Amino acid sequence: MGIAAFLSTKLETITGIETRYCVLGHTQRGGSPIPFDRVLGVRCGAKAIDLIEEGKFGETVALHRTDMVSMPIEEAVRTLHLVDSKSQLIEAAREIGISFGDAADAGNI
């Protein structure tokens, strides 16, 4: 059991509130984390602990530029943030075979 699963279980036991965790590397890249991911995971966890100590529940943690920030979960999910399917990053990903499961990938699936 990883530390996230362990802490999630402990928090749920202590608080009686359903607690979930995610594996940062899976969320970011779908694979094993690189050093940046590991440091980001520590920074996210530290910011989350700060929020708990401040009594700020119902907030989410995010990396904004180079800073860890928080915002109400409702605000974070209120607006749909779309990625430009014609951006260089998406086009480069498609060129190396990454599928996004959309109509542009129909011939590749």
Phi and psi restraints in degrees (range 20) as a CNS / XPLOR table:
assign (resid 1 and name C) (resid 2 and name N)
       (resid 2 and name CA) (resid 2 and name C) 1.0 -76.4 20.0 2
assign (resid 2 and name N) (resid 2 and name CA)
       (resid 2 and name C) (resid 3 and name N) 1.0 169.7 20.0 2
assign (resid 2 and name C) (resid 3 and name N)
       (resid 3 and name CA) (resid 3 and name C) 1.0 -62.9 20.0 2
assign (resid 3 and name N) (resid 3 and name CA)
       (resid 3 and name C) (resid 4 and name N) 1.0 -37.1 20.0 2
assign (resid 3 and name C) (resid 4 and name N)
       (resid 4 and name CA) (resid 4 and name C) 1.0 -63.1 20.0 2
assign (resid 4 and name N) (resid 4 and name CA)
       (resid 4 and name C) (resid 5 and name N) 1.0 -44.5 20.0 2
assign (resid 4 and name C) (resid 5 and name N)
       (resid 5 and name CA) (resid 5 and name C) 1.0 -64.7 20.0 2
assign (resid 5 and name N) (resid 5 and name CA)
       (resid 5 and name C) (resid 6 and name N) 1.0 -41.7 20.0 2
assign (resid 5 and name C) (resid 6 and name N)
       (resid 6 and name CA) (resid 6 and name C) 1.0 -60.9 20.0 2
assign (resid 6 and name N) (resid 6 and name CA)
       (resid 6 and name C) (resid 7 and name N) 1.0 -50.6 20.0 2
assign (resid 6 and name C) (resid 7 and name N)
       (resid 7 and name CA) (resid 7 and name C) 1.0 -64.1 20.0 2
assign (resid 7 and name N) (resid 7 and name CA)
       (resid 7 and name C) (resid 8 and name N) 1.0 -39.1 20.0 2
assign (resid 7 and name C) (resid 8 and name N)
       (resid 8 and name CA) (resid 8 and name C) 1.0 -60.1 20.0 2
assign (resid 8 and name N) (resid 8 and name CA)
       (resid 8 and name C) (resid 9 and name N) 1.0 -46.0 20.0 2
assign (resid 8 and name C) (resid 9 and name N)
       (resid 9 and name CA) (resid 9 and name C) 1.0 -63.2 20.0 2
assign (resid 9 and name N) (resid 9 and name CA)
       (resid 9 and name C) (resid 10 and name N) 1.0 -44.9 20.0 2
assign (resid 9 and name C) (resid 10 and name N)
       (resid 10 and name CA) (resid 10 and name C) 1.0 -61.8 20.0 2
assign (resid 10 and name N) (resid 10 and name CA)
       (resid 10 and name C) (resid 11 and name N) 1.0 -47.1 20.0 2
assign (resid 10 and name C) (resid 11 and name N)
       (resid 11 and name CA) (resid 11 and name C) 1.0 -60.6 20.0 2
assign (resid 11 and name N) (resid 11 and name CA)
       (resid 11 and name C) (resid 12 and name N) 1.0 -41.7 20.0 2
assign (resid 11 and name C) (resid 12 and name N)
       (resid 12 and name CA) (resid 12 and name C) 1.0 -65.3 20.0 2
assign (resid 12 and name N) (resid 12 and name CA)
       (resid 12 and name C) (resid 13 and name N) 1.0 -39.7 20.0 2
assign (resid 12 and name C) (resid 13 and name N)
       (resid 13 and name CA) (resid 13 and name C) 1.0 -65.1 20.0 2
assign (resid 13 and name N) (resid 13 and name CA)
       (resid 13 and name C) (resid 14 and name N) 1.0 -43.9 20.0 2
assign (resid 13 and name C) (resid 14 and name N)
       (resid 14 and name CA) (resid 14 and name C) 1.0 -70.2 20.0 2
assign (resid 14 and name N) (resid 14 and name CA)
       (resid 14 and name C) (resid 15 and name N) 1.0 -43.8 20.0 2
assign (resid 14 and name C) (resid 15 and name N)
       (resid 15 and name CA) (resid 15 and name C) 1.0 -92.3 20.0 2
assign (resid 15 and name N) (resid 15 and name CA)
       (resid 15 and name C) (resid 16 and name N) 1.0 -24.2 20.0 2
assign (resid 15 and name C) (resid 16 and name N)
       (resid 16 and name CA) (resid 16 and name C) 1.0 76.2 20.0 2
assign (resid 16 and name N) (resid 16 and name CA)
       (resid 16 and name C) (resid 17 and name N) 1.0 9.7 20.0 2
assign (resid 16 and name C) (resid 17 and name N)
       (resid 17 and name CA) (resid 17 and name C) 1.0 -105.7 20.0 2
assign (resid 17 and name N) (resid 17 and name CA)
       (resid 17 and name C) (resid 18 and name N) 1.0 133.8 20.0 2
assign (resid 17 and name C) (resid 18 and name N)
       (resid 18 and name CA) (resid 18 and name C) 1.0 -54.6 20.0 2
assign (resid 18 and name N) (resid 18 and name CA)
       (resid 18 and name C) (resid 19 and name N) 1.0 131.9 20.0 2
assign (resid 18 and name C) (resid 19 and name N)
       (resid 19 and name CA) (resid 19 and name C) 1.0 -129.8 20.0 2
assign (resid 19 and name N) (resid 19 and name CA)
       (resid 19 and name C) (resid 20 and name N) 1.0 134.0 20.0 2
assign (resid 19 and name C) (resid 20 and name N)
       (resid 20 and name CA) (resid 20 and name C) 1.0 -123.1 20.0 2
assign (resid 20 and name N) (resid 20 and name CA)
       (resid 20 and name C) (resid 21 and name N) 1.0 159.9 20.0 2
assign (resid 20 and name C) (resid 21 and name N)
       (resid 21 and name CA) (resid 21 and name C) 1.0 -137.6 20.0 2
assign (resid 21 and name N) (resid 21 and name CA)
       (resid 21 and name C) (resid 22 and name N) 1.0 164.0 20.0 2
assign (resid 21 and name C) (resid 22 and name N)
       (resid 22 and name CA) (resid 22 and name C) 1.0 -135.7 20.0 2
assign (resid 22 and name N) (resid 22 and name CA)
       (resid 22 and name C) (resid 23 and name N) 1.0 154.0 20.0 2
assign (resid 22 and name C) (resid 23 and name N)
       (resid 23 and name CA) (resid 23 and name C) 1.0 -88.7 20.0 2
assign (resid 23 and name N) (resid 23 and name CA)
       (resid 23 and name C) (resid 24 and name N) 1.0 113.6 20.0 2
assign (resid 23 and name C) (resid 24 and name N)
       (resid 24 and name CA) (resid 24 and name C) 1.0 -55.4 20.0 2
assign (resid 24 and name N) (resid 24 and name CA)
       (resid 24 and name C) (resid 25 and name N) 1.0 -43.3 20.0 2
assign (resid 24 and name C) (resid 25 and name N)
       (resid 25 and name CA) (resid 25 and name C) 1.0 -61.1 20.0 2
assign (resid 25 and name N) (resid 25 and name CA)
       (resid 25 and name C) (resid 26 and name N) 1.0 -36.0 20.0 2
assign (resid 25 and name C) (resid 26 and name N)
       (resid 26 and name CA) (resid 26 and name C) 1.0 -69.0 20.0 2
assign (resid 26 and name N) (resid 26 and name CA)
       (resid 26 and name C) (resid 27 and name N) 1.0 -39.1 20.0 2
assign (resid 26 and name C) (resid 27 and name N)
       (resid 27 and name CA) (resid 27 and name C) 1.0 -66.9 20.0 2
assign (resid 27 and name N) (resid 27 and name CA)
       (resid 27 and name C) (resid 28 and name N) 1.0 -41.0 20.0 2
assign (resid 27 and name C) (resid 28 and name N)
       (resid 28 and name CA) (resid 28 and name C) 1.0 -82.6 20.0 2
assign (resid 28 and name N) (resid 28 and name CA)
       (resid 28 and name C) (resid 29 and name N) 1.0 -46.0 20.0 2
assign (resid 28 and name C) (resid 29 and name N)
       (resid 29 and name CA) (resid 29 and name C) 1.0 -130.0 20.0 2
assign (resid 29 and name N) (resid 29 and name CA)
       (resid 29 and name C) (resid 30 and name N) 1.0 -6.1 20.0 2
assign (resid 29 and name C) (resid 30 and name N)
       (resid 30 and name CA) (resid 30 and name C) 1.0 74.7 20.0 2
assign (resid 30 and name N) (resid 30 and name CA)
       (resid 30 and name C) (resid 31 and name N) 1.0 19.7 20.0 2
assign (resid 30 and name C) (resid 31 and name N)
       (resid 31 and name CA) (resid 31 and name C) 1.0 -154.8 20.0 2
assign (resid 31 and name N) (resid 31 and name CA)
       (resid 31 and name C) (resid 32 and name N) 1.0 -159.1 20.0 2
assign (resid 31 and name C) (resid 32 and name N)
       (resid 32 and name CA) (resid 32 and name C) 1.0 -67.9 20.0 2
assign (resid 32 and name N) (resid 32 and name CA)
       (resid 32 and name C) (resid 33 and name N) 1.0 140.9 20.0 2
assign (resid 32 and name C) (resid 33 and name N)
       (resid 33 and name CA) (resid 33 and name C) 1.0 -71.6 20.0 2
assign (resid 33 and name N) (resid 33 and name CA)
       (resid 33 and name C) (resid 34 and name N) 1.0 149.3 20.0 2
assign (resid 33 and name C) (resid 34 and name N)
       (resid 34 and name CA) (resid 34 and name C) 1.0 -99.4 20.0 2
assign (resid 34 and name N) (resid 34 and name CA)
       (resid 34 and name C) (resid 35 and name N) 1.0 172.2 20.0 2
assign (resid 34 and name C) (resid 35 and name N)
       (resid 35 and name CA) (resid 35 and name C) 1.0 -52.4 20.0 2
assign (resid 35 and name N) (resid 35 and name CA)
       (resid 35 and name C) (resid 36 and name N) 1.0 -40.9 20.0 2
assign (resid 35 and name C) (resid 36 and name N)
       (resid 36 and name CA) (resid 36 and name C) 1.0 -57.6 20.0 2
assign (resid 36 and name N) (resid 36 and name CA)
       (resid 36 and name C) (resid 37 and name N) 1.0 -43.2 20.0 2
assign (resid 36 and name C) (resid 37 and name N)
       (resid 37 and name CA) (resid 37 and name C) 1.0 -61.5 20.0 2
assign (resid 37 and name N) (resid 37 and name CA)
       (resid 37 and name C) (resid 38 and name N) 1.0 -41.5 20.0 2
assign (resid 37 and name C) (resid 38 and name N)
       (resid 38 and name CA) (resid 38 and name C) 1.0 -65.4 20.0 2
assign (resid 38 and name N) (resid 38 and name CA)
       (resid 38 and name C) (resid 39 and name N) 1.0 -42.9 20.0 2
assign (resid 38 and name C) (resid 39 and name N)
       (resid 39 and name CA) (resid 39 and name C) 1.0 -67.0 20.0 2
assign (resid 39 and name N) (resid 39 and name CA)
       (resid 39 and name C) (resid 40 and name N) 1.0 -40.7 20.0 2
assign (resid 39 and name C) (resid 40 and name N)
       (resid 40 and name CA) (resid 40 and name C) 1.0 -61.7 20.0 2
assign (resid 40 and name N) (resid 40 and name CA)
       (resid 40 and name C) (resid 41 and name N) 1.0 -39.4 20.0 2
assign (resid 40 and name C) (resid 41 and name N)
       (resid 41 and name CA) (resid 41 and name C) 1.0 -61.2 20.0 2
assign (resid 41 and name N) (resid 41 and name CA)
       (resid 41 and name C) (resid 42 and name N) 1.0 -41.7 20.0 2
assign (resid 41 and name C) (resid 42 and name N)
       (resid 42 and name CA) (resid 42 and name C) 1.0 -65.2 20.0 2
assign (resid 42 and name N) (resid 42 and name CA)
       (resid 42 and name C) (resid 43 and name N) 1.0 -43.5 20.0 2
assign (resid 42 and name C) (resid 43 and name N)
       (resid 43 and name CA) (resid 43 and name C) 1.0 -63.8 20.0 2
assign (resid 43 and name N) (resid 43 and name CA)
       (resid 43 and name C) (resid 44 and name N) 1.0 -41.1 20.0 2
assign (resid 43 and name C) (resid 44 and name N)
       (resid 44 and name CA) (resid 44 and name C) 1.0 -62.4 20.0 2
assign (resid 44 and name N) (resid 44 and name CA)
       (resid 44 and name C) (resid 45 and name N) 1.0 -45.3 20.0 2
assign (resid 44 and name C) (resid 45 and name N)
       (resid 45 and name CA) (resid 45 and name C) 1.0 -62.8 20.0 2
assign (resid 45 and name N) (resid 45 and name CA)
       (resid 45 and name C) (resid 46 and name N) 1.0 -42.2 20.0 2
assign (resid 45 and name C) (resid 46 and name N)
       (resid 46 and name CA) (resid 46 and name C) 1.0 -63.9 20.0 2
assign (resid 46 and name N) (resid 46 and name CA)
       (resid 46 and name C) (resid 47 and name N) 1.0 -41.6 20.0 2
assign (resid 46 and name C) (resid 47 and name N)
       (resid 47 and name CA) (resid 47 and name C) 1.0 -65.9 20.0 2
assign (resid 47 and name N) (resid 47 and name CA)
       (resid 47 and name C) (resid 48 and name N) 1.0 -39.9 20.0 2
assign (resid 47 and name C) (resid 48 and name N)
       (resid 48 and name CA) (resid 48 and name C) 1.0 -62.2 20.0 2
assign (resid 48 and name N) (resid 48 and name CA)
       (resid 48 and name C) (resid 49 and name N) 1.0 -40.0 20.0 2
assign (resid 48 and name C) (resid 49 and name N)
       (resid 49 and name CA) (resid 49 and name C) 1.0 -64.9 20.0 2
assign (resid 49 and name N) (resid 49 and name CA)
       (resid 49 and name C) (resid 50 and name N) 1.0 -40.9 20.0 2
assign (resid 49 and name C) (resid 50 and name N)
       (resid 50 and name CA) (resid 50 and name C) 1.0 -57.5 20.0 2
assign (resid 50 and name N) (resid 50 and name CA)
       (resid 50 and name C) (resid 51 and name N) 1.0 -43.9 20.0 2
assign (resid 50 and name C) (resid 51 and name N)
       (resid 51 and name CA) (resid 51 and name C) 1.0 -63.2 20.0 2
assign (resid 51 and name N) (resid 51 and name CA)
       (resid 51 and name C) (resid 52 and name N) 1.0 -40.4 20.0 2
assign (resid 51 and name C) (resid 52 and name N)
       (resid 52 and name CA) (resid 52 and name C) 1.0 -62.5 20.0 2
assign (resid 52 and name N) (resid 52 and name CA)
       (resid 52 and name C) (resid 53 and name N) 1.0 -45.6 20.0 2
assign (resid 52 and name C) (resid 53 and name N)
       (resid 53 and name CA) (resid 53 and name C) 1.0 -61.9 20.0 2
assign (resid 53 and name N) (resid 53 and name CA)
       (resid 53 and name C) (resid 54 and name N) 1.0 -31.7 20.0 2
assign (resid 53 and name C) (resid 54 and name N)
       (resid 54 and name CA) (resid 54 and name C) 1.0 -85.3 20.0 2
assign (resid 54 and name N) (resid 54 and name CA)
       (resid 54 and name C) (resid 55 and name N) 1.0 -3.0 20.0 2
assign (resid 54 and name C) (resid 55 and name N)
       (resid 55 and name CA) (resid 55 and name C) 1.0 73.3 20.0 2
assign (resid 55 and name N) (resid 55 and name CA)
       (resid 55 and name C) (resid 56 and name N) 1.0 21.9 20.0 2
assign (resid 55 and name C) (resid 56 and name N)
       (resid 56 and name CA) (resid 56 and name C) 1.0 -95.0 20.0 2
assign (resid 56 and name N) (resid 56 and name CA)
       (resid 56 and name C) (resid 57 and name N) 1.0 89.4 20.0 2
assign (resid 56 and name C) (resid 57 and name N)
       (resid 57 and name CA) (resid 57 and name C) 1.0 -97.9 20.0 2
assign (resid 57 and name N) (resid 57 and name CA)
       (resid 57 and name C) (resid 58 and name N) 1.0 159.9 20.0 2
assign (resid 57 and name C) (resid 58 and name N)
       (resid 58 and name CA) (resid 58 and name C) 1.0 77.4 20.0 2
assign (resid 58 and name N) (resid 58 and name CA)
       (resid 58 and name C) (resid 59 and name N) 1.0 19.4 20.0 2
assign (resid 58 and name C) (resid 59 and name N)
       (resid 59 and name CA) (resid 59 and name C) 1.0 -115.0 20.0 2
assign (resid 59 and name N) (resid 59 and name CA)
       (resid 59 and name C) (resid 60 and name N) 1.0 158.0 20.0 2
assign (resid 59 and name C) (resid 60 and name N)
       (resid 60 and name CA) (resid 60 and name C) 1.0 -119.8 20.0 2
assign (resid 60 and name N) (resid 60 and name CA)
       (resid 60 and name C) (resid 61 and name N) 1.0 156.7 20.0 2
assign (resid 60 and name C) (resid 61 and name N)
       (resid 61 and name CA) (resid 61 and name C) 1.0 -105.2 20.0 2
assign (resid 61 and name N) (resid 61 and name CA)
       (resid 61 and name C) (resid 62 and name N) 1.0 142.0 20.0 2
assign (resid 61 and name C) (resid 62 and name N)
       (resid 62 and name CA) (resid 62 and name C) 1.0 -146.6 20.0 2
assign (resid 62 and name N) (resid 62 and name CA)
       (resid 62 and name C) (resid 63 and name N) 1.0 156.5 20.0 2
assign (resid 62 and name C) (resid 63 and name N)
       (resid 63 and name CA) (resid 63 and name C) 1.0 -93.2 20.0 2
assign (resid 63 and name N) (resid 63 and name CA)
       (resid 63 and name C) (resid 64 and name N) 1.0 118.6 20.0 2
assign (resid 63 and name C) (resid 64 and name N)
       (resid 64 and name CA) (resid 64 and name C) 1.0 -118.0 20.0 2
assign (resid 64 and name N) (resid 64 and name CA)
       (resid 64 and name C) (resid 65 and name N) 1.0 111.0 20.0 2
assign (resid 64 and name C) (resid 65 and name N)
       (resid 65 and name CA) (resid 65 and name C) 1.0 58.6 20.0 2
assign (resid 65 and name N) (resid 65 and name CA)
       (resid 65 and name C) (resid 66 and name N) 1.0 -106.9 20.0 2
assign (resid 65 and name C) (resid 66 and name N)
       (resid 66 and name CA) (resid 66 and name C) 1.0 -114.5 20.0 2
assign (resid 66 and name N) (resid 66 and name CA)
       (resid 66 and name C) (resid 67 and name N) 1.0 5.6 20.0 2
assign (resid 66 and name C) (resid 67 and name N)
       (resid 67 and name CA) (resid 67 and name C) 1.0 -110.6 20.0 2
assign (resid 67 and name N) (resid 67 and name CA)
       (resid 67 and name C) (resid 68 and name N) 1.0 147.3 20.0 2
assign (resid 67 and name C) (resid 68 and name N)
       (resid 68 and name CA) (resid 68 and name C) 1.0 -86.3 20.0 2
assign (resid 68 and name N) (resid 68 and name CA)
       (resid 68 and name C) (resid 69 and name N) 1.0 127.4 20.0 2
assign (resid 68 and name C) (resid 69 and name N)
       (resid 69 and name CA) (resid 69 and name C) 1.0 -128.8 20.0 2
assign (resid 69 and name N) (resid 69 and name CA)
       (resid 69 and name C) (resid 70 and name N) 1.0 169.3 20.0 2
assign (resid 69 and name C) (resid 70 and name N)
       (resid 70 and name CA) (resid 70 and name C) 1.0 -134.7 20.0 2
assign (resid 70 and name N) (resid 70 and name CA)
       (resid 70 and name C) (resid 71 and name N) 1.0 159.1 20.0 2
assign (resid 70 and name C) (resid 71 and name N)
       (resid 71 and name CA) (resid 71 and name C) 1.0 -156.9 20.0 2
assign (resid 71 and name N) (resid 71 and name CA)
       (resid 71 and name C) (resid 72 and name N) 1.0 157.7 20.0 2
assign (resid 71 and name C) (resid 72 and name N)
       (resid 72 and name CA) (resid 72 and name C) 1.0 -58.3 20.0 2
assign (resid 72 and name N) (resid 72 and name CA)
       (resid 72 and name C) (resid 73 and name N) 1.0 139.4 20.0 2
assign (resid 72 and name C) (resid 73 and name N)
       (resid 73 and name CA) (resid 73 and name C) 1.0 -56.3 20.0 2
assign (resid 73 and name N) (resid 73 and name CA)
       (resid 73 and name C) (resid 74 and name N) 1.0 -40.8 20.0 2
assign (resid 73 and name C) (resid 74 and name N)
       (resid 74 and name CA) (resid 74 and name C) 1.0 -57.7 20.0 2
assign (resid 74 and name N) (resid 74 and name CA)
       (resid 74 and name C) (resid 75 and name N) 1.0 -39.5 20.0 2
assign (resid 74 and name C) (resid 75 and name N)
       (resid 75 and name CA) (resid 75 and name C) 1.0 -68.7 20.0 2
assign (resid 75 and name N) (resid 75 and name CA)
       (resid 75 and name C) (resid 76 and name N) 1.0 -38.7 20.0 2
assign (resid 75 and name C) (resid 76 and name N)
       (resid 76 and name CA) (resid 76 and name C) 1.0 -65.6 20.0 2
assign (resid 76 and name N) (resid 76 and name CA)
       (resid 76 and name C) (resid 77 and name N) 1.0 -32.7 20.0 2
assign (resid 76 and name C) (resid 77 and name N)
       (resid 77 and name CA) (resid 77 and name C) 1.0 -104.8 20.0 2
assign (resid 77 and name N) (resid 77 and name CA)
       (resid 77 and name C) (resid 78 and name N) 1.0 0.2 20.0 2
assign (resid 77 and name C) (resid 78 and name N)
       (resid 78 and name CA) (resid 78 and name C) 1.0 -63.4 20.0 2
assign (resid 78 and name N) (resid 78 and name CA)
       (resid 78 and name C) (resid 79 and name N) 1.0 -42.1 20.0 2
assign (resid 78 and name C) (resid 79 and name N)
       (resid 79 and name CA) (resid 79 and name C) 1.0 -107.7 20.0 2
assign (resid 79 and name N) (resid 79 and name CA)
       (resid 79 and name C) (resid 80 and name N) 1.0 134.6 20.0 2
assign (resid 79 and name C) (resid 80 and name N)
       (resid 80 and name CA) (resid 80 and name C) 1.0 -77.4 20.0 2
assign (resid 80 and name N) (resid 80 and name CA)
       (resid 80 and name C) (resid 81 and name N) 1.0 120.7 20.0 2
assign (resid 80 and name C) (resid 81 and name N)
       (resid 81 and name CA) (resid 81 and name C) 1.0 -101.1 20.0 2
assign (resid 81 and name N) (resid 81 and name CA)
       (resid 81 and name C) (resid 82 and name N) 1.0 108.1 20.0 2
assign (resid 81 and name C) (resid 82 and name N)
       (resid 82 and name CA) (resid 82 and name C) 1.0 -95.2 20.0 2
assign (resid 82 and name N) (resid 82 and name CA)
       (resid 82 and name C) (resid 83 and name N) 1.0 150.8 20.0 2
assign (resid 82 and name C) (resid 83 and name N)
       (resid 83 and name CA) (resid 83 and name C) 1.0 -100.9 20.0 2
assign (resid 83 and name N) (resid 83 and name CA)
       (resid 83 and name C) (resid 84 and name N) 1.0 134.3 20.0 2
assign (resid 83 and name C) (resid 84 and name N)
       (resid 84 and name CA) (resid 84 and name C) 1.0 -66.1 20.0 2
assign (resid 84 and name N) (resid 84 and name CA)
       (resid 84 and name C) (resid 85 and name N) 1.0 113.9 20.0 2
assign (resid 84 and name C) (resid 85 and name N)
       (resid 85 and name CA) (resid 85 and name C) 1.0 -67.3 20.0 2
assign (resid 85 and name N) (resid 85 and name CA)
       (resid 85 and name C) (resid 86 and name N) 1.0 -10.7 20.0 2
assign (resid 85 and name C) (resid 86 and name N)
       (resid 86 and name CA) (resid 86 and name C) 1.0 -103.2 20.0 2
assign (resid 86 and name N) (resid 86 and name CA)
       (resid 86 and name C) (resid 87 and name N) 1.0 7.0 20.0 2
assign (resid 86 and name C) (resid 87 and name N)
       (resid 87 and name CA) (resid 87 and name C) 1.0 -66.7 20.0 2
assign (resid 87 and name N) (resid 87 and name CA)
       (resid 87 and name C) (resid 88 and name N) 1.0 157.3 20.0 2
assign (resid 87 and name C) (resid 88 and name N)
       (resid 88 and name CA) (resid 88 and name C) 1.0 -60.1 20.0 2
assign (resid 88 and name N) (resid 88 and name CA)
       (resid 88 and name C) (resid 89 and name N) 1.0 -38.0 20.0 2
assign (resid 88 and name C) (resid 89 and name N)
       (resid 89 and name CA) (resid 89 and name C) 1.0 -63.2 20.0 2
assign (resid 89 and name N) (resid 89 and name CA)
       (resid 89 and name C) (resid 90 and name N) 1.0 -45.6 20.0 2
assign (resid 89 and name C) (resid 90 and name N)
       (resid 90 and name CA) (resid 90 and name C) 1.0 -67.2 20.0 2
assign (resid 90 and name N) (resid 90 and name CA)
       (resid 90 and name C) (resid 91 and name N) 1.0 -43.4 20.0 2
assign (resid 90 and name C) (resid 91 and name N)
       (resid 91 and name CA) (resid 91 and name C) 1.0 -61.3 20.0 2
assign (resid 91 and name N) (resid 91 and name CA)
       (resid 91 and name C) (resid 92 and name N) 1.0 -42.0 20.0 2
assign (resid 91 and name C) (resid 92 and name N)
       (resid 92 and name CA) (resid 92 and name C) 1.0 -64.0 20.0 2
assign (resid 92 and name N) (resid 92 and name CA)
       (resid 92 and name C) (resid 93 and name N) 1.0 -41.2 20.0 2
assign (resid 92 and name C) (resid 93 and name N)
       (resid 93 and name CA) (resid 93 and name C) 1.0 -62.0 20.0 2
assign (resid 93 and name N) (resid 93 and name CA)
       (resid 93 and name C) (resid 94 and name N) 1.0 -43.8 20.0 2
assign (resid 93 and name C) (resid 94 and name N)
       (resid 94 and name CA) (resid 94 and name C) 1.0 -62.3 20.0 2
assign (resid 94 and name N) (resid 94 and name CA)
       (resid 94 and name C) (resid 95 and name N) 1.0 -38.3 20.0 2
assign (resid 94 and name C) (resid 95 and name N)
       (resid 95 and name CA) (resid 95 and name C) 1.0 -63.2 20.0 2
assign (resid 95 and name N) (resid 95 and name CA)
       (resid 95 and name C) (resid 96 and name N) 1.0 -28.2 20.0 2
assign (resid 95 and name C) (resid 96 and name N)
       (resid 96 and name CA) (resid 96 and name C) 1.0 -98.1 20.0 2
assign (resid 96 and name N) (resid 96 and name CA)
       (resid 96 and name C) (resid 97 and name N) 1.0 11.1 20.0 2
assign (resid 96 and name C) (resid 97 and name N)
       (resid 97 and name CA) (resid 97 and name C) 1.0 96.4 20.0 2
assign (resid 97 and name N) (resid 97 and name CA)
       (resid 97 and name C) (resid 98 and name N) 1.0 9.7 20.0 2
assign (resid 97 and name C) (resid 98 and name N)
       (resid 98 and name CA) (resid 98 and name C) 1.0 -77.5 20.0 2
assign (resid 98 and name N) (resid 98 and name CA)
       (resid 98 and name C) (resid 99 and name N) 1.0 130.4 20.0 2
assign (resid 98 and name C) (resid 99 and name N)
       (resid 99 and name CA) (resid 99 and name C) 1.0 -104.7 20.0 2
assign (resid 99 and name N) (resid 99 and name CA)
       (resid 99 and name C) (resid 100 and name N) 1.0 137.2 20.0 2
assign (resid 99 and name C) (resid 100 and name N)
       (resid 100 and name CA) (resid 100 and name C) 1.0 -106.0 20.0 2
assign (resid 100 and name N) (resid 100 and name CA)
       (resid 100 and name C) (resid 101 and name N) 1.0 4.9 20.0 2
assign (resid 100 and name C) (resid 101 and name N)
       (resid 101 and name CA) (resid 101 and name C) 1.0 67.7 20.0 2
assign (resid 101 and name N) (resid 101 and name CA)
       (resid 101 and name C) (resid 102 and name N) 1.0 24.1 20.0 2
assign (resid 101 and name C) (resid 102 and name N)
       (resid 102 and name CA) (resid 102 and name C) 1.0 -110.3 20.0 2
assign (resid 102 and name N) (resid 102 and name CA)
       (resid 102 and name C) (resid 103 and name N) 1.0 -175.0 20.0 2
assign (resid 102 and name C) (resid 103 and name N)
       (resid 103 and name CA) (resid 103 and name C) 1.0 -59.0 20.0 2
assign (resid 103 and name N) (resid 103 and name CA)
       (resid 103 and name C) (resid 104 and name N) 1.0 -33.8 20.0 2
assign (resid 103 and name C) (resid 104 and name N)
       (resid 104 and name CA) (resid 104 and name C) 1.0 -65.1 20.0 2
assign (resid 104 and name N) (resid 104 and name CA)
       (resid 104 and name C) (resid 105 and name N) 1.0 -22.1 20.0 2
assign (resid 104 and name C) (resid 105 and name N)
       (resid 105 and name CA) (resid 105 and name C) 1.0 -93.9 20.0 2
assign (resid 105 and name N) (resid 105 and name CA)
       (resid 105 and name C) (resid 106 and name N) 1.0 -3.0 20.0 2
assign (resid 105 and name C) (resid 106 and name N)
       (resid 106 and name CA) (resid 106 and name C) 1.0 -51.7 20.0 2
assign (resid 106 and name N) (resid 106 and name CA)
       (resid 106 and name C) (resid 107 and name N) 1.0 -39.4 20.0 2
assign (resid 106 and name C) (resid 107 and name N)
       (resid 107 and name CA) (resid 107 and name C) 1.0 -76.9 20.0 2
assign (resid 107 and name N) (resid 107 and name CA)
       (resid 107 and name C) (resid 108 and name N) 1.0 -13.8 20.0 2
assign (resid 107 and name C) (resid 108 and name N)
       (resid 108 and name CA) (resid 108 and name C) 1.0 -101.4 20.0 2
assign (resid 108 and name N) (resid 108 and name CA)
       (resid 108 and name C) (resid 109 and name N) 1.0 -5.5 20.0 2
